[in-house]
Amino acid sequence: MIEKDKLYSIWVYLQAEPLFWLTLTIGSYLVGDYLYKKSKLFPLVNPVAISILIISLVLINLNISYERYFDGAKFIHFMLGPATVALAIPIYKQFKLIQKEALCISVSLVIGSLFAIISTFALCEIFKIDDQVLFSMLPRSATAPIAMGISDLIGGIPSLTAIITILTGIMGASFGTFALDFLKLKDMSARGFGLGLAAHGLRCGGQTRLPERGAWRLRRRRRPRVI
């Protein structure tokens, strides 16, 4: 009984410390990344999705509020800005390739962005979705911080946009590769850019293991869908 009380006291102390939630976040992602590598980079074993699942289970089972968790993990949120800027490095390394295909990139970017916006709008109209939810969904294919900012500007709900954006990224990361295989698209640059156009930053982690394809994806990640 004494040992049980000691363990409980230690747990109460740990969960009260912000460092615990930061460690949980990093540890969850490392577990997801380990499983992703063990699966030989199988798309459905997405490290981000796995880490979200682990953290969600911990918070739900221990009845921890998101605000309390975020108070400890907000350092990672802060680092999102510098990490996004750092994506310029692999882009710079492939700059000659990007220059060579500038026309293809520009045309694909415009068409892909317009298609994402128009298709989202059309589906919301078909299913009679509320305007505020519609505005929250429109920037779903931009990277999360940009999408939330756009959502706020056009009258959406930034928190809802964040959820939709993450789901968009996970779906693209998990099923995008299968779709491209089905279409028999072999060109690595085209595959990378297409995945980045549809699934933004959440697909960058795995894709940047392949330098050329990753650069095309990272370039797309820095462009918002809605301007």
Buried (B, 14 or more C-beta within 10 A) or exposed (E): EEEEEEEEEEEEEEBEEBEBBBBBBBEBBEBBBEBBBEEEEBBEBBBBBBBBEBBEEBBEEEEBEEEBBBEBBEEBEEEEEEEBEEBEEBBEEBEEBBEEBEEEBEEBBEEBBEEBBEEBBEEBEEEEBEEBBBBBBBBBBBBBBBBBBBBBEBEBBBEBBBEBBBEBBBBBBBBBBEEBEEEEEEEBBBBBBBBBBBBBBBBBBBBBEBEEBBBBBBBBBBBBBBE
